[in-house]
């Protein structure tokens, strides 16, 4: 088996470093996407909470309208 030449060692080191840099870049990009999606989820949860509050208020108002209509029918 021939010993590796300096050129081959440099080429192997370059490939290893290039692979490491690419993987590190991919990981960083994926972490940014995950963080972005987590922020979107938090926004959706906040919006969902607001919608729930609005629906609860609407439900209360509808019940009040029903009561007013019932009283109106009784008064006739």
N, C-alpha and C positions, 0 to 999 in steps of 0.2 A: 504494500500500500504506500503510495507516494505521500510524503508529508505535504501539508497545505502550504502554498506559497503566500507571501505577504499579500499579493493581489487578491487571492481567494478569501483570505481572512478579512480584508477590508471590505470585499463585496458582501460577505456573510454578515459582517457587522452593520453594513449599510442597510441590508434587507431587514435585519432585526430592528434597527432603529426606525426605519421607515414604517414597518408594521406596527411598532409601538406607538408612533406618532399618529398613524391613521386610526388605530383603535382608541387612543385617548381622545382624538377629535370626535369620533363617532359617539363615544360615551358622553362627552360634554354636550353634544347636540341632543342626544336622547334625554339627558338630564334636564336640559332646557325645555324640551317638549313636555316632559312629565310635569315640571314646575308650572308651565303654562296651562296644562290641562287641569292641574290642581286648583289654580286660580280661577279657571272657568267654572269648575265644579263649585267652588265657594260662592261665586257670583250667582250661579243657578240656585244654590241652596238659599241664598239671601232673597233672590227673586221669588222663590217658592214660598218662603216665609211671608213675604209681602202679599202674594196672591192669596195665601191662606187667611191672612188678616182681613183682606178686602172681601173675600167670600164669607167670612164670619160676620162682618158688618152687613153685607148684603142679606144674609140669612136673617139677621136680627131685624133689619128694615122690612123685609117681606113679612115676617111674623107680625110686626106692628101694623102693616097695611092690612093683613088678614083680620086682625082684631078690630081695626077701624071699620072695615067693611062689614064685619059681623055686628058691630054696635049699630051701624047705619041700618042694617036689615031689621034689627030688633026695634029700632026707633020708629020704623014705618008702621 
